[in-house]
Amino acid sequence: MITPAIRKNISRIIPFGLVWLVFSTIYSLLEKGLLDDLDKYPATGNPYRFSSNILITPLVALIAGLVIGTIEILYLNKLFIRRSFTKKIVYKTLLYLAMIIFFLFGLSVIANCIELGTFIPNKQTWINAWSFFASFSFWSIEIYIGALIGVSLFYAEVSENLGQPVLHNFLTGKYHTPVEEERIFMFLDMKSSTTIAEQIGHVRYFEMLKEYFADLSDPIIQYSGEIYQYVGDEIVVSWTLPHGLKNSNCIECFFSMKAAMTKQYDKYIKKFTYYPAFKAGFHVGKVTTGEIGVIKKEIIFTGDVLNTTSRIQGLCNAYKTDLLISGELLKRLDPGPRFQINALGDNELRGRDEKVTLYTMIAV
């Protein structure tokens, strides 16, 4: 079974392969336009056949793009997470390019050994390999590959900064025309954030906030949530109905976040003296979703459900609980015996004529 986290990683890796596939196809077509009916490369004398290149080059590029995408998403990206946007792209482009050059050089040495019938220490083997690497044609291709790596990494970084679903929706134009849909929302707010900021200072508080948001990200991914907004120390998470209701993902996400933060308790006490606890409110309802803005575009949700969810979350302190859920959402869920549900009665929320029935849950 493919988990949401694996699905997310796959969807982040695939664009690398697609970018390499498209640009390598363009390269092959440009190469054909320049060489026309020639059957050899003028610079090297190697045979040239367009019918083979137009198939092999994109296929090899697709595989190379997927390999680099896998290394980037699963491993290398984590090593550069604290670098700035530009430095990440430049440093990683140079590193990937160096890896490719090293690999090709080794491959060239082995190929020359086979062709000459010699062993690696043979002088002629190294002379032939070096002549290949010293040619302008080789380095022109490396420059092209470097640009291709840079484009792939730029796309990946933009996707991470905007949010993959948001970038996908922008590219596909899904919300170019406003759409009405039902969504589940969770407004999650840090407790006593003002006091913490005053005690440890705003710069250290901001550092804590970065780690806090990072530690909460994996549960959101695991349970198919989409981060809609960061508002100060508050996170607004959204689910489509199928994703949020399936296996009670929206509620499971909250308790998974609790567990993730509990594991990090010692880290926060050691680094910041304070442990950032949180509370959350849940609700479901219709929103209108669409692109908005001219100078800066965003995909936004508008609807009463947002205000209602925010106000539900605001009642957590009054009820001395970390979780409040509306009756409207609860009746659509099937939480099962894993949770103990306690009814809190009907409540009048500011700005609403109708009362909202609230519940709290605890895992048992």
Secondary structure, DSSP 8 states (H G I E B T S, - for coil): ---HHHHHHHHHHHHHHHHHHHHHHHHHHHHHHHHTT-SB-TTT--B--HHHHHHHHHHHHHHHHHHHHHHIIIIIHHHTTTS-HHHHHHHHHHHHHHHHHHHHHHHHHHHHHHHHT--TT-HHHHHHHHHHHTSHHHHHHHHHHHHHHHHHHHHHHHHHHH-HHHHHHHHHTTTSS-EEEEEEEEEEEETTHHHHHHHH-HHHHHHHHHHHHHHHHHHHHHTT-EEEEEETTEEEEEEEHHHHHGGGHHHHHHHHHHHHHHHTHHHHHHHHSS---EEEEEEEEEEEEEEE-SSS-EEEEESHHHHHHHHHHHTHHHHT-SEEEEHHHHTT---GGGEEEEEEEEE--TT-SS-EEEEEEEE-
